[in-house]
Amino acid sequence: MSRVLVLGDDGHLVGRINVMPGTQVISLSAERIQSPQFDLLRSLDPQALPDVVFFCEEVPIELSLELAAAIDEAYPLVDLVLVGDLPAETVLVAMRSGFRDIISTDATDNHLEDVMRRAGNRAVDLGVAGAPTPITVPPEESRVITVISPKGGVGKTSISTNLAIGMAEVHPSSVVLVDLDLQFGDVASTLDLTPTSTMEHALQPDAAADNLVLKTMLTVHPSGFFVLCGADSPAANEKVAAPQIKRLLHQLSMQFAVVIVDTAAGLDESTLAALEATDDVVVVSTMDVSCVRGVRKEVDLLNEIGLLPASRTLALNMADRQTGMKVKDVEAVIGLPVDVVIPRSLDVQLAANHGQPLMLRKKRGGPFVRAIGALVDRLHRQGELTDSKHKRLEVA
């Protein structure tokens, strides 16, 4: 089976290749390719690379040349084909950028089949000759981290987004943040992202069947991690079933070292499905009495149904001495030690309103950034800390 990636086609070329025996075609629009929040090179899965990439006329020639050079350097076994009627000087530049073939927009089916055949032959020849393969970091054991709370407005999304930024410093380009608040998720607005694909698209059959297609549904954040954003419409994912969520997280965990899941308030079907695939859970509480009691009920229920992972972190968010409660009071009610105390900070909401989480402004972050840093360290070293003695914390 030959995997073919077509960039910028109006559907005509895709249709012609699709009828060729033994081909699987993935198409990305020129609009998506040109989006500043899409990174083609990062979207390619080293474990499932296309055999051939076609660059169509709809993609600006300058961008095609730039992308071709980057792909050719990183993945020399991938065959690059430029589609268009080009002047001789541009043809020369294209060949130097890594294109192996250049075909006319009105190329015959026989010509197209010849191009596909040559691409297959070259891949075999290069493989036998021991052509250089891309340098990749040995795959790490992937961790799925799910952030939950029984109540809304406690800062789950704030913690999730800042946690993703911190984790991306430890695992660059190998962290993905999933907005699993299927109705009212606001990860995209918190990170000032304008996604071209969302959860609605990622759950479609073509993405579920192909990791490369799924990865093209992700939006790249400038700080070096990927985001699967929530749909624009609250009704878009109303028919999502638990098996779809589990399959999605499994797919992502095959491609990323860290998968962070931001959930809706409470324990809906999607959150329970995520917890079935979770390695580390971050339970978020505030110092509000009703929230603390809600967390206790949630923890008890998850324990009862066997969905509370052994690796768990209790994060006390918006901590403030003025609430009249102490950390030990929270611990006494919930029945778990508080692992991270995140102080209340007006800058957190201000930063989120500007689409710039506070972890991006470390010099101004103060105690909040230090607390998120402690959470990152804890989760990064979770295996070592599982049996460690708990240290009493207090609100600064």
ChimeraX attribute file (.defattr): number of C-alpha atoms within 10 A of each C-alpha:
attribute: neighborCount
match mode: 1-to-1
recipient: residues
	/A:1	8
	/A:2	16
	/A:3	16
	/A:4	23
	/A:5	22
	/A:6	23
	/A:7	24
	/A:8	22
	/A:9	20
	/A:10	16
	/A:11	11
	/A:12	8
	/A:13	18
	/A:14	19
	/A:15	12
	/A:16	13
	/A:17	19
	/A:18	14
	/A:19	11
	/A:20	14
	/A:21	9
	/A:22	10
	/A:23	15
	/A:24	16
	/A:25	18
	/A:26	19
	/A:27	19
	/A:28	16
	/A:29	16
	/A:30	19
	/A:31	13
	/A:32	20
	/A:33	20
	/A:34	15
	/A:35	13
	/A:36	14
	/A:37	18
	/A:38	22
	/A:39	19
	/A:40	17
	/A:41	14
	/A:42	17
	/A:43	19
	/A:44	18
	/A:45	16
	/A:46	17
	/A:47	10
	/A:48	11
	/A:49	17
	/A:50	23
	/A:51	19
	/A:52	22
	/A:53	23
	/A:54	25
	/A:55	27
	/A:56	24
	/A:57	20
	/A:58	16
	/A:59	20
	/A:60	14
	/A:61	17
	/A:62	10
	/A:63	13
	/A:64	22
	/A:65	21
	/A:66	13
	/A:67	19
	/A:68	27
	/A:69	20
	/A:70	16
	/A:71	20
	/A:72	17
	/A:73	16
	/A:74	17
	/A:75	19
	/A:76	18
	/A:77	25
	/A:78	24
	/A:79	26
	/A:80	25
	/A:81	24
	/A:82	27
	/A:83	20
	/A:84	18
	/A:85	14
	/A:86	16
	/A:87	8
	/A:88	9
	/A:89	8
	/A:90	13
	/A:91	17
	/A:92	12
	/A:93	12
	/A:94	24
	/A:95	18
	/A:96	13
	/A:97	20
	/A:98	23
	/A:99	24
	/A:100	17
	/A:101	18
	/A:102	19
	/A:103	18
	/A:104	15
	/A:105	13
	/A:106	12
	/A:107	11
	/A:108	12
	/A:109	12
	/A:110	9
	/A:111	13
	/A:112	18
	/A:113	14
	/A:114	12
	/A:115	19
	/A:116	22
	/A:117	11
	/A:118	15
	/A:119	22
	/A:120	17
	/A:121	12
	/A:122	16
	/A:123	18
	/A:124	13
	/A:125	13
	/A:126	13
	/A:127	13
	/A:128	9
	/A:129	9
	/A:130	9
	/A:131	12
	/A:132	13
	/A:133	13
	/A:134	13
	/A:135	9
	/A:136	8
	/A:137	6
	/A:138	6
	/A:139	10
	/A:140	13
	/A:141	10
	/A:142	18
	/A:143	19
	/A:144	23
	/A:145	24
	/A:146	26
	/A:147	25
	/A:148	29
	/A:149	25
	/A:150	22
	/A:151	20
	/A:152	14
	/A:153	10
	/A:154	21
	/A:155	18
	/A:156	25
	/A:157	24
	/A:158	22
	/A:159	21
	/A:160	25
	/A:161	27
	/A:162	24
	/A:163	21
	/A:164	27
	/A:165	25
	/A:166	24
	/A:167	28
	/A:168	21
	/A:169	15
	/A:170	15
	/A:171	18
	/A:172	14
	/A:173	19
	/A:174	21
	/A:175	28
	/A:176	28
	/A:177	28
	/A:178	28
	/A:179	27
	/A:180	25
	/A:181	24
	/A:182	24
	/A:183	17
	/A:184	15
	/A:185	22
	/A:186	20
	/A:187	25
	/A:188	22
	/A:189	17
	/A:190	19
	/A:191	21
	/A:192	16
	/A:193	18
	/A:194	14
	/A:195	23
	/A:196	16
	/A:197	18
	/A:198	21
	/A:199	23
	/A:200	20
	/A:201	21
	/A:202	21
	/A:203	20
	/A:204	12
	/A:205	11
	/A:206	14
	/A:207	18
	/A:208	17
	/A:209	13
	/A:210	13
	/A:211	22
	/A:212	23
	/A:213	22
	/A:214	24
	/A:215	22
	/A:216	25
	/A:217	26
	/A:218	28
	/A:219	27
	/A:220	23
	/A:221	21
	/A:222	13
	/A:223	14
	/A:224	18
	/A:225	25
	/A:226	28
	/A:227	27
	/A:228	26
	/A:229	29
	/A:230	27
	/A:231	24
	/A:232	18
	/A:233	13
	/A:234	13
	/A:235	12
	/A:236	15
	/A:237	18
	/A:238	11
	/A:239	7
	/A:240	14
	/A:241	13
	/A:242	17
	/A:243	11
	/A:244	17
	/A:245	21
	/A:246	18
	/A:247	17
	/A:248	20
	/A:249	19
	/A:250	16
	/A:251	18
	/A:252	21
	/A:253	21
	/A:254	16
	/A:255	21
	/A:256	21
	/A:257	21
	/A:258	27
	/A:259	28
	/A:260	27
	/A:261	30
	/A:262	27
	/A:263	26
	/A:264	24
	/A:265	17
	/A:266	16
	/A:267	18
	/A:268	12
	/A:269	13
	/A:270	21
	/A:271	23
	/A:272	19
	/A:273	20
	/A:274	27
	/A:275	25
	/A:276	16
	/A:277	20
	/A:278	23
	/A:279	19
	/A:280	21
	/A:281	23
	/A:282	25
	/A:283	20
	/A:284	24
	/A:285	31
	/A:286	26
	/A:287	22
	/A:288	16
	/A:289	15
	/A:290	13
	/A:291	19
	/A:292	24
	/A:293	16
	/A:294	19
	/A:295	26
	/A:296	20
	/A:297	15
	/A:298	20
	/A:299	19
	/A:300	15
	/A:301	14
	/A:302	15
	/A:303	13
	/A:304	10
	/A:305	8
	/A:306	11
	/A:307	18
	/A:308	21
	/A:309	17
	/A:310	11
	/A:311	16
	/A:312	19
	/A:313	22
	/A:314	21
	/A:315	24
	/A:316	25
	/A:317	23
	/A:318	20
	/A:319	23
	/A:320	19
	/A:321	14
	/A:322	8
	/A:323	11
	/A:324	9
	/A:325	15
	/A:326	17
	/A:327	18
	/A:328	16
	/A:329	14
	/A:330	24
	/A:331	17
	/A:332	13
	/A:333	15
	/A:334	21
	/A:335	14
	/A:336	15
	/A:337	18
	/A:338	23
	/A:339	20
	/A:340	22
	/A:341	27
	/A:342	24
	/A:343	21
	/A:344	17
	/A:345	16
	/A:346	9
	/A:347	15
	/A:348	21
	/A:349	16
	/A:350	13
	/A:351	19
	/A:352	20
	/A:353	14
	/A:354	12
	/A:355	16
	/A:356	19
	/A:357	26
	/A:358	24
	/A:359	23
	/A:360	15
	/A:361	12
	/A:362	12
	/A:363	9
	/A:364	12
	/A:365	19
	/A:366	15
	/A:367	15
	/A:368	23
	/A:369	24
	/A:370	16
	/A:371	18
	/A:372	25
	/A:373	18
	/A:374	17
	/A:375	25
	/A:376	21
	/A:377	14
	/A:378	17
	/A:379	22
	/A:380	16
	/A:381	11
	/A:382	18
	/A:383	11
	/A:384	10
	/A:385	13
	/A:386	13
	/A:387	8
	/A:388	9
	/A:389	7
	/A:390	11
	/A:391	9
	/A:392	10
	/A:393	14
	/A:394	13
	/A:395	16
	/A:396	10
